[in-house]
Amino acid sequence: MTGNGGVQAPTTDAGGKPLARAFEQVPPESALAMPEQDFGARPDLIARRPLNIDIWARRLLVVLLALLPAAMAAHEMRRSIGLDGISAWEGVYLALFIPLFAWIAFGFATAMIGFLLLTVGKGRSVTPRPLNAATPLKGKTAILLPVCNEDFLGVLGRLSIMERSLAQVMGGERFEFFILSDSNPESGEIERRAFQEMRASFSRPVHYRRRALNIGRKPGNIAEWVQRFGGGYDYMVVLDADSVVSGQTMARLAADMERHPHVGLIQTVPTVMGAATLFARWQQFASRLFGPTSAAGMIWWAGSEGMFWGHNAIVRVSAFAESCGLPELPGRAPFGGHILSHDMLEAALLRRRGWDVHMVTADDSFEEFPPSMPDLFTRDRRWCQGNIQHVPLLVKIKGLHPVSRFQLLVGASAYCTSPLWLALMLVVLGGALTGVWPPSAILPSGGLLALTAVLLFGPKLLAIIWAMADPARRIGFGGAARMTRGVLVDIILSILMAPVAMLTQTINLFSILMGRKASWNGQTRDRDGMAMTSAIWLFKWHLLLGAGLTTMAVKVGSLGWMSPVVAGLFAAPVLAALTARKDLGRKAEENGLFQVADPWWRTQSYRPLRFRWPSTDGRRVGPLAANDE
């Protein structure tokens, strides 16, 4: 099964039934043990680090900045509804309102700190150091590209961008690519033919392996590589099928790993690229403009207890092997079976053994975004199941760092905020309908409403100021006028989408808790529109909820306050269908709406390799050619 010749090996299951044939062209194996972790026992630490007073002071500051406005809001609401004591109904209202307000305040505090770091501090604490040409790389790095029924031409195109970028940096010869496929036999055959045709076009080793059995999904795919080949590599850059990271950044990350032997993982904060539909262009703009300030703040308080998002990160192979062997959990889904959201848990397990986990921002680390609202919600449902699976592990796993426990809890609770917001609205309207309070008594005062607006829209305003302050960045967004126009449209679309996401996440959460597993298949990365009838059926519950909330709001005379919510619910099918169209995405691009700077490879003198695709019968559609424009 190994060697450079490329072998197809028929396999059978326990009953002798033939399985899909695996194919691989890989280097000789270099085995590395990856033991399954015992969650019930505390592991030995690689080293005991002294208490970092500075980083804990940062975390305390963020918590205080979140709790202060939440306390002010609680006091204001207490004055409105609690002058004659707190009834059970009012107690439920406050129990929902205060934590939700604190959640918003926490996001604002993180963004504000990130804004100060990027403007006053120039971002020095959140970006990787420049590569030192005088210190050549010593370690060997594998770049892992897991794929599962993907557009393989797109995968190879992105790989060629990174491969040619590595050729321009010192130490690029220390990197090798591995395409790790979990595709079905039909897609696997296309991958095999394409890989064999294109392999000779690359200037450095590009290996390919397709598993006969997809065991454990992506974490199982990575673990199989570690056990077979991990002993021959010091680090692994883990990517997704839609990832692109420049050679310069990968070399910098490898140099940082060599400079700091106690670091187990460095996660870059990727931004969105390659948007074609209007929805994806909108999210790409929001990611590029609003993401950096929040990311910088999160990096600042996370310190050496950073997070792992499963891609666009470099990992020390030996640390990963000794720390991250994931067991299969007992019981049924959603809490049993294979661990689904493995990345955040792997970061926690690395930290559990004493390895540092850091995050850095990088202008040349990219990923793609789902092309439509339904595709985003499909992915979000998988993440919901994976994050909810972490809840019992918070108690089960011994020796987790407190910040790791907090991050896992936040990841799970993020999917609980949507049903809490829905419950809060129903409590307000239900209390008014039953005469517990008049609608005016439960609505926020002018001061509280202003504070809420600052917390909700403040991060966007800070991001605009950050972008405006740098001429090159401002030009990348099309200038002040186009950027401002994009932000205004983003606010309108975000207001409409918020109640849609609220109900969708609520439905997903309860269906998963009832045992309806999410599907973890290949992602939809390309779409051009959707039928309106399909959109109406898909969002039928949103339309029904909109009708119900409208009826309740009219009866209590608060339709004005509920209009943003019901408008978003009624507009869900139209919003989903229109924003999934590529022609509207092109029109937005032509008019400068949601404009972002081109990625680095479009601003340099070279272009990625482009290939002709082989037909299904093995004959070429056209000659393979590099730089074929």
N, C-alpha and C positions, 0 to 999 in steps of 0.2 A: 504493500500500500504506500510505500514511501519511495523517495528517489526523484531524480530529475526527469525521468523518462515519461512520466505521466501514465498512470495505471487506472483502469476501471476494474473494480472488484465487486462481483455479485455477492450479496449477503442474504441471509435468511433469518427469520425470527425463530423463537423457541420451538414453534411447531413445524419448522421447515418451509414456511411460506416464503417465496422469493420477495425480496424488498428491492427498492430502487437502487440502482448501481451507483456507487460513489466514484468520483473522479478527482484526482489531485496531481499537481505538479509542484512539488515542495522540496525543500532541502532535507538533508538527513536529520532524523529526529535527535533531539537533545532533551531527554525527559526531565521533568521537575515535579516533585510531589506537591499536591495541593489537597491537604487533608480537610475533611469535612469538619466544620467548626462545632464545638460543643457549646451551645448557648447557655447551658446551665452551670458552667464552670468559668471562673475568672482566669483569663490567659496570663501568661508571663509577659511583662512589659519589656520592650527592647531597651528602654532607659526611662528613668524617672526624671521628668523635667521639673524645674522649680516653678513655683506659682508665679504667673505673670500678672502682676498687679495692674499694669497698664491696660491689658486687654480686658480684664474684668471690670475695670473702671469704665471702659468704653461701653460694655454691655449694660452696665448699670445706668449709664447716661441715656442710652437708647430706651431702656425700659421706663425711666422716669419721664422722658420726653413723650412717651406714648400714654403713660398713666395720667399725666397732668391734665391734658385736655379731656380725657375720659372722666376724670374726677370733676372737672368743671361742668361737663355735660350732665353728669349724674346729679350734681347739686342743683343745676338749673331745672331739670325735670322733676326733681324732688320738690322744689318750690311750687311747680305747676300742679302736680297731682297728689302731693302727699301732705297738704296742710292739715287735713283732718285724719291723718293716719294712712297707712298703706293697706289697701285691700288685697285679697288674693289675686284678683285680676291685674291690679296695678303692680303687684310684685312680679308677676310673670312678665309684664311689659318691661320693667326695669331690668330684670334678669336677662332679657334678650337684648335690650338697647345698649347697656353699658359695655359688654364684651365686644359687640359689633362696632361700637364707636372706638373702643381701644384698638381694634384690629385696623381700622382706617388710620388712626393716629400713629400706629407703629409703622405703617407704610410711609406716611409723611415724614416721620422722624428719620427713617433710613434714607429717604431721598434727599432731605435737607442736609444731612451730614455728607452724603455723597457729593452734593452740589458744592459744599464748602471745600471738600477735598480736591475736586476737579478745578475749582477756580482759584482759591487761595493757595491750596497745597500743590496745584499743578498736576495732581494725579500720581505723584511719585510713589506713593505707598501701595498702589493697586495695579501698576504696570510692570511687566517683566523687564529686567535689566538688559541693556544692549549686549549683544554678543561680543565677547572679547576674542579678537582674531589671534592674539598671542597665546591663547590657551586652547589647543585643538581638542576636539571631543575624543574621549577614550572609550566610552561605552558604546554598545551596539543597540540600536533601536529598531523595533519592528512596528510598522504602521498597519494596524488591523482595520479592515473594512468588512464588517459583517453585512451580509445581504440576504434577503429572503423575498424572492419573486419580485425583484426590482426591475426597473428599466436599465438593463445592463449597459446599454450604450451610454446612458447618462452617468452611470457609475464609473465607467472607464474614462469618460471625458473629464470628470472631476479628478480622477486619479492622475490623469496626464498633466493637469494643471499643477498639482502638488509635486509630481515627479520632476517636471521641468523647473519648478521653483527651487527644489532642493539642489538641482545642478548648479545653481547660482550662488550657493552659500558654502562657506568653508565647513567641512565635516559632513557634507551631504552624502558622501560615500558610506557613512556609518548607518544609513537607513535602508531598510528593505520593506517592501509592501507584501501583505498577505490579504487576499480576498477570501473571506471565510463564508461560504455559502450554506444556507439552510433551505434553499429553494426546492420546489417540487421537481420531479424528473423531467417534465416538459421544459420548464424554465432552465433547469440545470443543463439540458442538452444545448440550448441556445447559448448559455454561458460558456460551455466547454468549447464550442466551435469558435465563438468570438474571441475567447481568451487565447486559443491556439493561433488564431490568425494574427492577433495584435501583439502578442507577447514580445516578438522580436523588435517592435517599434520603440520599446522603452529602453532607456539608457542605464537602468539599474535593476536589480532583481525584483520581479513582481511574481509572486507565487499565488497559486489558486488551490483551494480545497473545498469540495462539497461533501457534507456528511450524508451518509445513507439514512441516518435516523436523526430527526430534529428533537433532541432531548434537552429539556431545560431552556429552550428558546435562546435568546441572545446570551444570557449568562452562562448557559451550558455550552454554547458555541465558543465563547472566550475561554472557559475553563478547559475545554478539550484542547485548544491550542496551547495553553499554558502547560498542561500535563505532557504534551508531545514535544513542544519546541521551546518552551520557556527557559530551559537551561542554557540555551545558546544566546540569550538576549538580556541586556541589563534593564531596558525600559521598553514599554509599549505605548504607542500613541493610539488610543482607541477612538475610532470615528464611527459615525453613522453613514448609511449609504448616500445621504444627501449632504455630507460635510465637505468643507474645503478649508484647509489651514495652510498658510504659506510655509515654505521651507525655512524662512528666516525665523518665524515663531517656533516651529518645531525644534530647530537647532538651539534657540534660546532656552526653551523648556528643558531640553536634554542637558544643556550646560548648567542650568539651575539645579537639576537633580544631582549632577556630579559635584557641584559646589556645596550642596547641603545633604549629606548622607542620611540625615534623620527624616527627610521628607519622603513620604510614600506616594503622594499624588499631587499634581497641580492641574487644576481645572481652569480652562479659559472660559470667558463669558462670550459665547458666540452671538453674532447678530444675523439677521435674516437677509437672504439674497435670493435672486432668481425668481422674483414674484412675477406672475403673468396675469392672474385674475385681479379684479378690483379689490376683492377681499384680501388677497395675499399682499398686494401693493400697499393697502392701508396698514396691515400688520407690520410690513417691512418698514414703513415710515415710522410707525410708533416704536418699534424695537430700536431703530437707529437713533431716534431723538430722545425718547423717554427712558430707554433702558440703561444708558451709562451712569446716570446719577444714582439710580436705585442700586445698581450693581456695585458701584464704588462704596456706597454706604454699607451694603451687606458685607463686602470684603473687609471693610474697616473693623466691624465688630466681630466678625467670625474668626479672624486671625488664623491660627493653626488648626481650627476646627471647621474647616470649610466643607463644602458640599461637592458631590460628584453627580453629574447629570448623564453619565453613561457614554458621553462622546465629546470630542474636541478637548481631550485631556491626555496628559502623560502620566503613566503609572510605573512605579518601580516593580518589576516583575517578581522578584523574590519576596517583597513585602506583600504583594497581592496574593501570591501563592500560599504563604503561611497564614494569612489573615482572613481570606475571603472565600473559602470553600463553603458553599451554601448548601445546607441540608434541605431535604424535602419536608415540608411541614405536615404534621398529622392532621387528619380531618378533611372536611369538604371545603370547597370554595365558599366564601371569598377568603377565609382565614387559613385554609389548608392548601396543600399541593406545592408546586414550585413557587419560589419567591419571585414575584413579577416585577415590582419596582426595586430592582436589585441595586441600582446605582447609589441611592442615598444610604442604603443599608451597608453597602461595601465601604463607603466613606466612613461610616460609623465603626465598622469592624477594623479598618485600618487604624483609626484613632484609638480603638479599644486596646490594641497592642502597643500603643505609644508612637505610632508613625504620625507625622504631621501631614495635614491635608490643607492645601492652600488654594485660593482662587486668585486669578489675575485677569485684568481686561486686556484685550488685544484687538487692534483694528482690522486684523486680517484672519480672523477665525469666524467662519460662516456656517450656517445651516439653512435649509429651506423651511417653509411654513406650509401647513395644509392649505389647499387652494380655495376652500369654501367653509362656511359655518358648519354644515353637517360633517365634513371631514374633521374639522377641529373637535367637534363634540364627540365623534367616534373615538379619536385618540384620547380625549379627556376622560372618557368612560373607562378606558384601559388604565389610565393613570389613577383614576379614582379607586378602582379595585386594588391596584398595587399599593397605594398609600394606606387604604383602610386595613390592608393585611398587616401593616406595621404596628397597629394598635396593641394586640396582645404581645408582640415582641418587645415592647417597651418594658414590660414586666418580666418577660421570660429571659431576656439576654442579660447576663451578669457582666458587670465591668464596663458598661458603656459610659462614655464621658457625658457629663450633664448637658453640655451644649449639643451633643449628638442626639440625646433624648429629646431636647427641646426642638431640634430641627425635624426629627421624625414626627413629633407631636404636631408641629405647625403644618407639616405636609399633609397629615391626615385631617386636621381640623379645618384646613382650607376648603375641604369639600363639605364641611358641616355649616359653613357660613351661609350658603345659599338657602338651605331649608330654614335656617334661623331668620334670614331676611324675610322669607315668605311668611313664616310664623308671626313675625313682628307686624307685618302689614295686616294679617288676618286678625291679630289681637286688637290692633287699633280700630279696624272697621267693626269687628265683632263687639268690642266694648261700646262703641258709639251706637250700634244697632240695638243693643240690650239696655241702653240707658245708664251704663256704668259711668260714663263721662260724656260731656259734649265734645264733638270733634275738635273745637277750638282749644280745649284744655290739654289735649294730648299732643297737639302739633307743636313743633319747636318755636321758641321765641325768635325775635329778630337777631339777637346776639348769638344764639345757638345755631341759627341757620347760617349766619355769616361764618362762624367757626367751622361748621360742616363743609361749607363751600371752600374754605381755605385748605382744609385737609384733603378734600377730593381733588381739587384742581390746582392746588399749590405745587405738587410735583411736576405737572405739565408746565406751569409758569417758570419754575426754576430751570427746567430743561431748556426752555426757550432762551432764557437769559444766558445759560451756559453756551448754547449754540451761537447766539448772536455775538458773544464776546470774542470769538475767534473768526477772523475773516475767511480762512480756508474752510472751516466747518460751515459757516453761514452760506458760502457759495455752494458747498456740497448739497445743501438742502434747497438750492435754487434761489437763494437770497431771502431777505427779510419778508417781503410780501408773499412769496409762494409758501414759505414756511408757516407764516401766520395763517394763511388760507388753509393749508393742510391741517393745522392744529384745530381750527374751527370746525372743519368737516369731521375730523377725528372725534371731537367732543360730541357732535350730533350723532354720529354713528355709534359711539360708545354708549350714549344714553339709551339709544334704541336697542342695542344688543344686550345691555345689562340684564333686563328682566327675562330675556330669552335664555341667557346663560343660567340665570337663577333657577328657573323652572327645570331646565334640562339637567343641571347638576343634581337637583332635588330628586327628579325621577330616577336618574342613574344611581344615586346613592341608595335609595330604598330598594330598587330592583336588585342591586348587588347584595344588599343585606338579606334579601329574600332568597339568595342562592342562585340568581341568574348570572352566570359568569359572562365576563366580557370576552370578545373575540380578540386574540392577539395574533392577527395575520399581518401580512405586508400592508404598509400604509398606502393610501391613495395620495399620490404626489402630483397628479395632473388631472385637471377637470376643465371643461369649458361649458359652463351654464348647467341648469337643471330645470326640468319641466315644472311649471307652476302647479299643476295638479299633484305632482309628487311632493312639492314643497308644502302645499296645503295639508296633505295627509301626514307628512312628517311632523308638522307643527300643529296638529289638531288639538292637542292638549293645551297648547299655548293660547289658541283662539278661545277655547272653552274657559280657561282661567281669566282671560281678558274680559269675556262677557260677564263672568261672575263678579269680578272685581268692579266692573263698571256699574253693575246693578247695585251692589252694596254701596259704592261711593255716591251714586245718585240719591239713594235713600237717606244717607246721612249728610248730604250736602258738601262732600269733600272731593268732588270729581276733579277740581283744579289741582289739588295736591297729588292725585293719583294719575293724572293725565300722562306723565312721562312713562309710567309703568304700563298702563293699558295700551298706550300708543306703540310701545315696543313689542308687546305681545301680539297685537293685531297686525303689526307690520312684519312679523317674523317671516312668513312665507315669501313676501315680496323682497325683503332685505336679503334673504338667503339666495333667492333665484337671481337677483340682479348682480349682487356682488360676486357671484361665482362665474361671471362672464369674462372672457378674455378680451373681447372687443371693447368693453368698458374700461378694462385695465389699460389697453393701448391708448384709448382716448384720454384717460387720466394722465398717462405719460406724455402724450403730445401736448396737453394743456398745462403741464408742469405741476399737476396735483400729486401729492405724496412723492415728491422728488427726493432722491437720495443720491449720494456720490457713488460712482461706479466702483466695483471691487478692484483690488490692486492689479489683477492680471489684465484688466482692460485698459489700464493706464501705462502699461509697460510695452516694450518693443516686441515681445513674443506673444504668441497665441497658443492655446492648448492644442494638442494633437486632435485631429478629427479623422474618423474612420468611416469607410463604407461598411454597411451591415451585411453579414452573410445571410443568404436565404436559408429556409428551413431544410432544403435538400442538400445543403453543404456547398452549393456553388455560390461564388461571390456575386453580389448584385453589381459591384463595380470594383475597380482596383483599390486596394488599401493604399492610402497616401497620407504622409504627415504634412501638416500645414495646408491641407486641401481646403481652400476657401470657396 
